[in-house]
Amino acid sequence: MSALEVIRQIKALPPEERKQVTRFVVEQDDSWIPGEFKEAMADAGAEPEPEAVRTELLRRQQEYRDHPERFAHMDEESLKAMFRRIADARARLSSAR
């Protein structure tokens, strides 16, 4: 059986059974899972302190109310333009290497 066939069969399982497969793989041998993926999953599972998040959001809200001139309005076109500039800069940096 190919890896692709195994993947298809796992995807076809009901959600609860997919969880069982995942749990088994991680608990038995996760050496084949890239370290970056494990770190990202650990970070994703870590929940921020709710009070700290609330305090930070309130601080940012007040900063915006006190000094709206410091903030740039970002509509969809502005965001697209910003992401294009980032992509262009990355391309220039990677081609310079």
KEKE-3310 file (N, C-alpha, C; in steps of 0.2 Angstrom, whole numbers, plus 5000, padded with zeros to 4 digits):
npx = (5004:5003:5009:5001:4989:4987:4985:4974:4964:4965:4960:4947:4941:4930:4929:4932:4939:4950:4956:4960:4970:4979:4983:4989:5000:5007:5010:5016:5027:5034:5044:5046:5039:5041:5051:5048:5035:5030:5033:5025:5013:5012:5013:5001:4992:4994:4986:4984:4985:4969:4966:4977:4977:4965:4967:4978:4971:4962:4971:4976:4965:4962:4973:4971:4960:4964:4975:4972:4978:4990:4988:4986:4973:4967:4961:4954:4961:4973:4978:4981:4991:5001:5005:5010:5021:5028:5030:5038:5049:5054:5057:5067:5077:5079:5084:5096:5104)
npy = (4994:5011:5027:5037:5031:5026:5039:5043:5034:5037:5050:5047:5042:5044:5059:5056:5044:5048:5056:5046:5039:5049:5052:5040:5039:5050:5047:5035:5035:5049:5053:5056:5067:5084:5095:5109:5109:5102:5112:5122:5117:5116:5129:5133:5127:5133:5144:5161:5171:5176:5188:5196:5197:5204:5216:5221:5223:5233:5243:5245:5249:5261:5269:5270:5278:5290:5294:5294:5298:5292:5280:5269:5269:5254:5247:5234:5235:5243:5233:5223:5229:5232:5218:5215:5223:5218:5205:5208:5213:5202:5194:5201:5201:5187:5184:5191:5184)
npz = (5000:4996:5002:4999:4998:5011:5017:5010:5016:5029:5029:5025:5037:5051:5061:5075:5074:5066:5076:5085:5077:5075:5088:5092:5083:5087:5100:5100:5090:5085:5077:5064:5061:5057:5067:5067:5064:5076:5085:5081:5083:5097:5101:5095:5103:5115:5126:5127:5142:5147:5154:5152:5138:5136:5143:5135:5123:5126:5129:5117:5110:5117:5114:5100:5100:5107:5098:5083:5072:5071:5065:5051:5039:5033:5019:5008:4996:5001:5009:5000:4992:5002:5005:4992:4991:5002:4997:4985:4991:4998:4988:4981:4992:4993:4980:4980:4988)
capx = (5000:5007:5008:4995:4983:4986:4983:4967:4960:4964:4955:4940:4939:4926:4934:4935:4944:4956:4960:4964:4976:4984:4986:4993:5006:5011:5012:5021:5033:5033:5051:5045:5036:5046:5052:5045:5028:5028:5033:5020:5007:5013:5012:4994:4989:4995:4981:4986:4981:4963:4966:4982:4974:4959:4971:4981:4966:4959:4976:4977:4959:4963:4978:4968:4955:4968:4979:4970:4982:4995:4986:4984:4967:4968:4955:4956:4967:4979:4981:4984:4997:5006:5007:5014:5027:5032:5032:5043:5055:5057:5060:5074:5082:5081:5088:5103:5108)
capy = (5000:5017:5032:5041:5027:5027:5046:5043:5030:5041:5056:5045:5040:5049:5063:5053:5039:5051:5058:5040:5038:5054:5051:5034:5040:5055:5044:5029:5037:5055:5055:5058:5074:5089:5099:5115:5107:5101:5118:5126:5114:5117:5136:5134:5124:5137:5149:5167:5173:5180:5195:5200:5199:5209:5222:5223:5225:5239:5248:5247:5253:5268:5272:5272:5284:5296:5296:5291:5300:5287:5273:5270:5265:5248:5244:5228:5237:5244:5227:5219:5233:5230:5212:5215:5226:5213:5199:5210:5214:5196:5192:5205:5198:5180:5184:5194:5179)
capz = (5000:4995:5007:4997:4999:5018:5018:5008:5020:5035:5028:5025:5043:5054:5065:5081:5073:5064:5082:5088:5073:5076:5095:5092:5080:5091:5107:5098:5086:5081:5075:5057:5061:5058:5073:5066:5065:5083:5089:5079:5086:5104:5101:5094:5109:5121:5126:5131:5148:5145:5157:5149:5131:5137:5145:5129:5118:5129:5129:5110:5108:5119:5110:5094:5102:5109:5093:5077:5066:5071:5062:5044:5037:5028:5016:5005:4991:5004:5012:4994:4990:5007:5004:4986:4993:5006:4992:4981:4995:5000:4981:4981:4997:4991:4974:4982:4992)
cpx = (5005:5005:5002:4989:4981:4983:4975:4962:4960:4960:4948:4937:4935:4931:4936:4940:4951:4960:4963:4970:4981:4987:4990:5000:5010:5014:5017:5027:5032:5040:5051:5042:5041:5046:5048:5037:5026:5028:5027:5013:5007:5011:5004:4990:4989:4990:4984:4982:4975:4964:4971:4980:4969:4963:4974:4977:4963:4964:4977:4971:4960:4968:4976:4964:4959:4972:4977:4974:4988:4994:4984:4978:4969:4962:4958:4962:4973:4982:4985:4991:5003:5009:5011:5021:5032:5035:5038:5050:5058:5060:5067:5079:5084:5086:5095:5107:5112)
cpy = (5006:5022:5036:5037:5027:5033:5046:5040:5034:5047:5053:5043:5046:5053:5060:5048:5042:5054:5052:5039:5043:5053:5045:5035:5045:5051:5038:5031:5043:5058:5058:5064:5079:5093:5105:5114:5106:5107:5122:5124:5116:5124:5137:5132:5129:5143:5155:5168:5178:5187:5199:5202:5204:5216:5225:5226:5232:5244:5250:5251:5260:5272:5275:5278:5290:5298:5293:5292:5296:5281:5274:5266:5260:5245:5238:5230:5239:5238:5223:5223:5232:5223:5211:5218:5221:5207:5202:5211:5207:5193:5195:5202:5191:5180:5187:5189:5174)
cpz = (5000:5001:5005:4998:5007:5020:5016:5013:5027:5035:5027:5032:5046:5059:5071:5080:5070:5070:5085:5084:5075:5083:5095:5089:5084:5097:5105:5095:5082:5078:5068:5056:5062:5064:5073:5067:5072:5087:5087:5082:5093:5105:5100:5100:5115:5121:5130:5137:5146:5148:5153:5142:5132:5139:5139:5124:5120:5128:5121:5107:5111:5116:5103:5095:5103:5103:5086:5071:5066:5067:5055:5043:5032:5026:5012:5000:4995:5007:5006:4992:4995:5006:4997:4988:4997:5001:4988:4985:4997:4993:4980:4985:4995:4985:4975:4985:4987)
residu = (MET:SER:ALA:LEU:GLU:VAL:ILE:ARG:GLN:ILE:LYS:ALA:LEU:PRO:PRO:GLU:GLU:ARG:LYS:GLN:VAL:THR:ARG:PHE:VAL:VAL:GLU:GLN:ASP:ASP:SER:TRP:ILE:PRO:GLY:GLU:PHE:LYS:GLU:ALA:MET:ALA:ASP:ALA:GLY:ALA:GLU:PRO:GLU:PRO:GLU:ALA:VAL:ARG:THR:GLU:LEU:LEU:ARG:ARG:GLN:GLN:GLU:TYR:ARG:ASP:HIS:PRO:GLU:ARG:PHE:ALA:HIS:MET:ASP:GLU:GLU:SER:LEU:LYS:ALA:MET:PHE:ARG:ARG:ILE:ALA:ASP:ALA:ARG:ALA:ARG:LEU:SER:SER:ALA:ARG)
# end
